Amino acid sequence: MLNIILFGPPGSGKGTQAALLVEKFELIHISTGDLFRYEMKNDTELGLKAKDFISKGLLVPDEVTIGMLKNKLDKHPEAKGFIFDGFPRNIDQAAALDALLDSKDHKIVGLFALEVSDEEIIARLLNRGKTSGRSDDQDESIIKNRLKVYKDETAPVFKHYEQSDKAFNINGVGNIDEIQERLSSKVNSLL
Ligand code: AMP
């Protein structure tokens, strides 16, 4: 199985690049942010639990997030592999993901971190906020909070996978095709 983590701060292009990798490598895309937005749109219990955290740019508690992730994994026993986008976002989630995959005799092949400067992230997200309808993209102070959470809680996940030589930095600036080429050649080198 080809299980990869697409990593990087909010607005670094993970969703866009994941969609292209899904086609190329026939994988299933799991974006926890998209899953939460779906639940919120449908006013489910899970959506209600997540809403306050998301609107403040904070992480949704692990028991909610990990449970949701596990359900999604279990729905695709036939998958050739998964792209995890926006998960894991802290060390405990990384440990939970490793354990879940291990219980199925699978593992993470690589984590690919898209590198983009803070200034560019803020500009990209404010721009996306004009059309995405996402309130967490429209307010600069919430965006800065999301970046702080990324640095404090999420960035250590890179080190977690670096310990087993599975974490790679990818230049996330350039046009979509260029970045896709950098990513897919790195993925191919690990096959
Ligand atoms: P994203 O679309 O990945 O930027 O996620 C939007 C928001 O959903 C984040 O700012 C968090 O509030 C929440 N979220 C998404 N994924 C996770 C996760 N793995 N753990 C906790 N909260 C998450």
Boltz pocket constraint, residues with backbone or C-beta under 6 A from the ligand:
constraints:
  - pocket:
      binder: B
      contacts: [[A, 10], [A, 11], [A, 32], [A, 33], [A, 34], [A, 36], [A, 50], [A, 53], [A, 54], [A, 55], [A, 57], [A, 58], [A, 59], [A, 60], [A, 61], [A, 65], [A, 85], [A, 86], [A, 87], [A, 88], [A, 89], [A, 93], [A, 136], [A, 146]]
      max_distance: 6.0
